[in-house]
Amino acid sequence: MIILVVNCGSSSLKYQVLDFKSDEVCDLLAKGLVERIGIDDGCLTHKPCGKDPFIVKQYISDHTEGMKLVLNALTDKTHGVLASLEDIEAVGHRVVHGGEEFYCSVLIDEKVIKGIEKCSDIAPLHNPANLLGIKAVTSVLPQVPQVAVFDTAFHQTMPAYAYRYAVPAEYYEKYRVRKFGFHGTSHKFVSAKAAKLAGVDLNNSKIITCHLGNGSSVTAVHNGKSIDTSMGFTPLDGMIMGTRAGAIDAGAVTYIQQKEGLNAAQIDTILNKKSGFLGLSGISSDARDLGQAADDGNQAAKLTLKKLNYDIIKLIGAYTAAMNGVDLIVFTGGIGENNARLRRRVCENLTYLGIEFDYEANDCRGKDAILSLPSSKVKVAVVTTDEEYMIAKDTVAIVTAED
């Protein structure tokens, strides 16, 4: 079954085409990115497997036009990977926020679209863009079934005492102000993948997954289910990230707002786009740049990276306590998969758990590996995440069940 996976931003459209031979066998046929939609210098970068990349530069008025460019590239005689558009049997969409409306992936219909729209006011940067992708596919491939896969769905198993905030109950009842959590598709995928790699029974386990990138979150996975996660009502909460502040006293926020005479939108911009690595270091939002600056002796970069390590260590400790133990700690995401120094420094501060770290195995980038010695009481692993695969897998399962 050939599945098109779509992940839309406000001015971008990422895609992959995967061919599922079976539940366990899947081939990537092509992937690509449409950038600068509705802006000058629009660009499609199409990367078919086994063929040279193909680039189109032109003005792209909207997501529907971008989707047409993608489909033309996929069926082109030279750089295409499909004989015709009829080869596409279903489309899976990444949707960031499902609120309490959606506990799992669902077949898209008008009711689902309204539910996604309902969540747009708490995910204004993401859900409207995700809807643009759904509408673009509907316009170009009206007969093809579409599935929505929600970042928040995996975390809907959290107990109320973990997801409720201690604010007046009316704000939950009226506005559903609560912790939702994000990166759920990645946490679900890597917890299962790492458990298999480490020989741990997912359904009888205590796993902590660390998805570390420009956006980062840590999740406690007990017997295969999320019971707590570091991101909250929005992706702002939790640990330090590329441009997001992470956890901060709300009193400090209102204090800054009053002192600077800022409105809510300006505060939101500061906390989401001007904070994190960028704000604390004053150098960059990219951990690689900070690593180089720290090696060159920059103290602000060193402080920022120490805070990153500290936040991860603190969250692992908290979730170990919440689960009364841990069997497996997992690193993934752009930073988690590629930064051996960070993995080492985090694990060196977890020896109280009985971790015996394998320094030689840790000398790796972008591949799956066990990072603990056989005698270690707690296993440690690094695994590559693949959210697109999970979206496609859910899509296959739902569409097949509907047949």
N, C-alpha and C positions, 0 to 999 in steps of 0.2 A: 504494500500500500504506500503510495507516494503522498507525503504530507508537506505542505508549505507552512513554515513557521514564521510569524510576523511579530515584530516588536517595534511599535511606533512611538516616536517622540514628537514633540511639537513641530519640529522642522526636519525630522529624519525618519528613516524606515529601514530597519535591519531585517534581514531574512535569511532563512536556510531552507533547503529542500532536502528531505531525507526519505529514503526508500526502506520501509520496514519489510524485511523478508519474513521475520517471525518476531516473537516477543524479545528475543535475545540477540537477533541479528539485524543490524541497521546500517545502511550505507549513506554517507553524506555525499550528495550529488553536486551541490553548489551552495555558496553563501555570498552575501553581499550587503551593500549599504547604499542607500540613497540619502544624500546630505543636502542641506541648505534649501529645503523645500520652501517655496514662496519668497526666496531671497535670491539676489544676484549670485551668479557662479554656482548654480546647482550642479550636482555631480552624482552619477551612478557608478559605483565600483562593483563589478560582477566577477566573482571568482569561482569558475567551474572546476571541479576536481579533475585533474588530468589534462587540463587545457590552460592556455595563457589567460591571465586576467583581462577583462574587457572594461574600458572606461568610457562613459558618455558624459560630456560637459555641456549643459544647456540650462536655460531657465526652466524650472519645474514649478508650475503654478500651484499645485496642491497634491495631496496624498494620492488621489485617484490617478493623476497623471504619473506620479512616481510609481504606482503599482503597475500601470500599463507598461512603463519602461522595464520594470522587473520581469514581467511576463513575456515581453518581446525578447529580452535577453535570454530567458530560460528556454525559449523555443527557436532561437536563431539557429540557422543551419551550421554556422561556423563555431560559435561559442556557447550554444545552447546545450541543455542536458535532457530535454523532454521532446518527444516527437510532436506533441500538441498539448494544448491547455487541458484537454480531456484526461490527460495522464494524472492531473492533480485531483486526488480523491477527497481531500479535506484540508482545511486551513486551521491551524492553531494559533491563537493570539495570546501574548502575554498581556495580562491586565493587572495593574499594580494593586488596586484597592477593591476588595469585594465586601468590605465592612462585615456586618453580621448577616448580610443577605446570602452570602455564598460560602459554604463549608467545603466545597470541592469544585472541580472543574465541571463545566456544564455546556451543553449544546446551546448555541446562541439563537435566541428568538426575540421577539419584540419585548417580552417581559424581562428577559435578561438585559437587554439594552437599557431599559428603563431603570433597572437595578444598578447598572454601572453608572448611569447618569446621576442617580441618587447619591452615589458615593463621590461624585466629582467635587463637591464642595469641601471634602476633607482630603482630596488628592487633586488639587486644581492644576498641578503641573503634569500629571500623569494620565488620569482617567480620560480627560477630553482627547488627549493625543491617541490613547488606545482606541477610543471610539472612532476617531478618524480612520484608523487602520481597518476597523471592522466595516465601516461604510465604504471605504475604497474597494475592499474585496467584494462586497455585496454588489457594487456598481459594475465591476469587471467580471466577476465570476458568480452571478446571481444564483446558480443552481447548486453550487458546491457547499456542503455543510461546513459550518464554522464552529469552533469550540473556544471558550474563554477559560484560560488557566490563570488563577489568581495568586499573586505573591503572598497574600494574607491567609489563604485557605489552610495551609499546613498548621498555622498557629491557632486555629479555631478550637483546638483541643485543650488550650490553656484553661486551668480552673479559674473561677471568678476571683478568688483571692489573689491570683497573679495578674489578672488583666484589669481589675477595677482600680480606679484612682480614689483616694480619700478626699474627694470633693463632694459637695452636696449632691445627693442621689438624683435630683431633678435634671442635672446636666447629662447624666447617663441616660436617663429615661427620655429626655427630649432630644438630645443631640448625639447619643451614643459616644460620649467622651470616655474612652477606655484605651487600653493598650491593644493594638492589633498585631504589630510585628510585620516584618517584611523579609525579603530574600527567602521566602518559604519554599519555593521550588528548588532553590539551591540546597538549603538545609535538608530537605527531604531526600534529595538525590545523593548528596555526599554522605549522609548518615548511613544509608543503605549500602552504598558502594564501599565505604571504609569498613563497615562491619563485616562485609563479605571478605574484603582483603585481609582483615586482621583475624578472621576466624571467630568473630563474635556473633552470637545469636541476637539479631536485631530485636526480636520480640521479647527478649529477656535480657535487657541491657540498659546501661546508663552511659549515654554518649553526650559529649559536648562538642558542638561543631562551631568553628570559627571561620566565618566568611569575611575575609579581609581584603578590601580593595579601596577604591575611592569612596565608596559607601561600604560600611562594615557593620556586622552584627554577630553576636554570639548567641547560641541557642542550646537549651537543655532538652535533650531528646531521651525520654524514658520509655522503654519498651516500644520504640519506633514512633512515639508521638511527642510533639512539642508540648512542654509543660511551662516553659518560660523563655523569653527572648529579650534581647537588649533594646531593640527599637520599640517605639511606643505607638501613640496615636498617629504619629507621622514618622517618617524615617529619620527625623532629627535627633531623637533620643538615643541614649546609650553611650557609646565610646566615641573618642575623637575620630574624625574622618577627614577626607580631603578638604572640604570647605564647610562641613557641618560641625557645630560646636560639641555635639553629644550632650551628655547630662550636664545641666546647669541649674542652679537655684533660681526658681522663677522670680524670687525677690530681687536677684541681681539683674534680671531682665527688665523688670519694671523700674528699677533704680536707674539703669542706663537710659531707658526710654524717657524718664522724667528729666534727667540731667541734660540730655542731648535734644530734648524737644522733638522726639521721633514719633511717627505714627506706626500703626501695627504692620503695615506693608514694609516700611523701612527696617523695622526690627526683624521681620521675617527674612529680609534680604541679608542682613548682617549675620544672623545665626545660621542660615542655610548656605550662603554663597561667599561670605567673607571671613569665616571663622575656621575652625579645624586646623589642619596642617598649615594652611595659608595664613590664617590670622595669628596663630601662636608663633610661627617661625618668621613671618614677614618675607618668606622666600618663595615658596611654591606650594601647590596643593598636591604635588606628586612625591610620593615617598622615595622614589629613586633620586630625585633632585636633592631631597633632604639627606639621604645617605651620603651622597657625594660631598655636600656642604659640611656634614658632620665629620667626614674623613679629613676635610680641609681645616677642621678646627672651629667651625662656626658653633657658638654656644647655643644660639636659639634653635638651630637644627637639632643639636644633641638633646635639648630639653624636650622638643616636640616628639622625637623618637622614643625618648624615655617615657613620656606620657602614653604614647601608643602601647608600648610594652606593658606599662603599669595597668592600663585599662583592661587589656586582655587578661592579664594575671588575676586581677581583681574579679572580673566576671567569671572566669573559670572557677575561682575559689567559691564564689557565691553559688554557682550552679551545682558544684560538687556538694555543698552543704544542703542545697534544696533537694537533691536526689539521694542524700545520705550515702554518697560515694560516686565514683566514676570508673567505668571500665575502659573507655576509649576517648581520647581527645583528638580532634580532626582539624587540620588546617586546609583552607581552600581559598579561592579568589586570587586576583592578580598579585596581591602582596603575600598572601598565605602560601601560594604555590611556588613563588619565586624568591622569597627573601629568607634564605637559610639562616642568616644572622638573627633575625627576629624570632624564628622558631626556636633556635638554640637558647636565646636569652629568656624567652618565656618559660621553656621547659627547665632551665637551670634554676628557676625560682619555684618549681613545683616538686622538688625532691621530697618534700614532706608527704607527698602522695605515694611515694615509692617508685617514682619514675626513674628508670635507668636509661639515659639517652644514648642513642647510637650516633655519634658524631660523624662517622664515616658515611652512614646511610643518609644523613642530613645534607650531605654535599650534593644536592640535586636541585634542578629547576624544572617546573612544568611537567612533572611525571608523578605517578602514584608510587608511594613507598611507605614501608613501616619504619618509623624513626626511633623505636624503642628496642632495647635488647630483649632477647627471649625471657630473661629472668625478671624483667620489669613487672611490677604489680599492676601498673596502668599502662595500657598500650597507647602509642602515639602514632598518628598517620598523617601524611599529606596526600590529598587526592585532587585531581583536576575536576572541576565542576562542569556540568553541561546542562544548563537550563533549557536550551533549545530541544535537546533530546527528551527531557522530561515532558515538555509541552507537547512534543510530537507523540510521545508514548501515551499520554492522557487522551490526546485527540483520537488516536487509533482505537483505544479502549471504548471511548464514548460513542464514536461513530459506528463501530462494529456492534456494540450493544443495541444501537438504534435500528440496525438492519433486521 
